Amino acid sequence: MHFTGYLAIHDFSQELEKEFELRCVKIHEKKDRFYLVEGDGPDLIWAQMTARNLETIEITSINDGVKKLKERGRNWGLFTVANHRRAQLIQDELPKFNTKPIPFRHPLPEKPMGFWTLWDTNIILASQTTSSPFALGEMDFQEDKVMPPSRAYLKLWEFFTVYAPEALNGGTSIDVGSCPGGWTWVLRTLEFDKTVSVDKAPIENRIMNMGKIEFRKESAFGLDPKDFGEIEWFCSDIICYPERLLTLVKKFLAAGTVKNFVCTIKYQAETDWENTLKFLEIPGSRIVHLHHNKHEVTWFLKGVKA
Ligand SMILES: C[S@@+](CC[C@H](N)C(=O)[O-])C[C@H]1O[C@@H](n2cnc3c(N)ncnc32)[C@H](O)[C@@H]1O
């Protein structure tokens, strides 16, 4: 019997448990915010990191643990569920790896990033097949503290670094719900010929002054896709009910003029599962919880018009 391990996002264990239930996945065992399920589990939105093909390794001592992990791989991210000090003593003897913040669009680490935990005093669970090249799926950027007018830009930085690192080829991008201008700033630093920025409130002047930005002071929900021609990237960070965003996305999808979408689905007090699942029904799309998302997730669809 082999297991898949899921590390829930801090403060969102309930969401992960609900997702297990909705996907009919039975939890075999749980410690802290780490969950074990039997066999090959699905990719889940609210998992910060998924560890596949978990191996159960018996150890006789700290040195034995270090030796057995080193035999299996170089880089190991540790999440402790118990025996914290003993686990840390093992981690301290494993090879060090780079955890420094990275620049925007920096190539992703090529070496596999393993995961391990000390499940019991003498039992290690370890996987070299994890869902992220970063330890426990956590990544940080060398932030720009000068230009972006809000920290929302970090979500788009993470998205274009991790999920859409391919080269961009000019064309038009559109940013709806753009004020004060963090996402518009990111799009403006990429190779688009034009960025259309839409909000009922203006974006900051220093972003407008970068040029190649067409600002529209209006509601995104009244936009007519016919006014924009071909769109390379449709980006939305609008604060609105998921249902309204879904209607907007479907309008642009139906127009057949958008190649790629990336949209934040924002929740009120409760996670809106009904509409989240409707987004997932759009063929070829994915939903992830970015490291820089809070109580919100990121829906994306790439290559609609090849
Ligand atoms: C989280 S903020 C966006 C932050 C932005 N992405 C950034 O990086 O600076 C959400 C924005 O959605 C906008 N918004 C809400 N309803 C809207 C609508 N109907 N049309 C356009 N924008 C809307 C709000 O005015 C607000 O500026």
The ligand as an SDF file (V2000), in Angstrom:
LIG
                    3D

 27 29  0  0  0  0  0  0  0  0999 V2000
   -8.1360   43.7570   -4.9970 C   0  0  0  0  0  0  0  0  0  0  0  0
   -8.4670   45.1970   -5.9020 S   0  0  0  0  0  0  0  0  0  0  0  0
   -7.4250   44.9700   -7.2820 C   0  0  0  0  0  0  0  0  0  0  0  0
   -5.9690   45.2000   -6.9970 C   0  0  0  0  0  0  0  0  0  0  0  0
   -5.1460   45.2300   -8.2650 C   0  0  0  0  0  0  0  0  0  0  0  0
   -5.1380   43.9300   -8.9210 N   0  0  0  0  0  0  0  0  0  0  0  0
   -3.7180   45.6360   -7.9990 C   0  0  0  0  0  0  0  0  0  0  0  0
   -2.8160   44.8480   -8.2730 O   0  0  0  0  0  0  0  0  0  0  0  0
   -3.4880   46.7820   -7.5650 O   0  0  0  0  0  0  0  0  0  0  0  0
  -10.0560   44.9060   -6.5390 C   0  0  0  0  0  0  0  0  0  0  0  0
  -10.5790   45.9760   -7.4320 C   0  0  0  0  0  0  0  0  0  0  0  0
  -11.8010   45.5280   -8.0390 O   0  0  0  0  0  0  0  0  0  0  0  0
  -12.4820   46.7010   -8.4030 C   0  0  0  0  0  0  0  0  0  0  0  0
  -13.8580   46.4390   -8.8040 N   0  0  0  0  0  0  0  0  0  0  0  0
  -14.9070   46.0560   -8.0440 C   0  0  0  0  0  0  0  0  0  0  0  0
  -16.0270   45.9670   -8.8110 N   0  0  0  0  0  0  0  0  0  0  0  0
  -15.6510   46.3070  -10.0730 C   0  0  0  0  0  0  0  0  0  0  0  0
  -16.3350   46.3990  -11.3190 C   0  0  0  0  0  0  0  0  0  0  0  0
  -17.6420   46.1360  -11.4010 N   0  0  0  0  0  0  0  0  0  0  0  0
  -15.6460   46.7570  -12.4140 N   0  0  0  0  0  0  0  0  0  0  0  0
  -14.3230   47.0360  -12.3470 C   0  0  0  0  0  0  0  0  0  0  0  0
  -13.6160   46.9520  -11.1870 N   0  0  0  0  0  0  0  0  0  0  0  0
  -14.2720   46.6050  -10.0700 C   0  0  0  0  0  0  0  0  0  0  0  0
  -12.3590   47.5880   -7.1730 C   0  0  0  0  0  0  0  0  0  0  0  0
  -12.5950   48.9330   -7.5020 O   0  0  0  0  0  0  0  0  0  0  0  0
  -10.9060   47.2910   -6.7520 C   0  0  0  0  0  0  0  0  0  0  0  0
  -10.0690   48.2980   -7.2110 O   0  0  0  0  0  0  0  0  0  0  0  0
  1  2  1  0
  2  3  1  0
  2 10  1  0
  3  4  1  0
  4  5  1  0
  5  6  1  0
  5  7  1  0
  7  8  2  0
  7  9  1  0
 10 11  1  0
 11 12  1  0
 11 26  1  0
 12 13  1  0
 13 14  1  0
 13 24  1  0
 14 15  1  0
 14 23  1  0
 15 16  2  0
 16 17  1  0
 17 18  1  0
 17 23  2  0
 18 19  1  0
 18 20  2  0
 20 21  1  0
 21 22  2  0
 22 23  1  0
 24 25  1  0
 24 26  1  0
 26 27  1  0
M  CHG  2   2   1   9  -1
M  END
$$$$
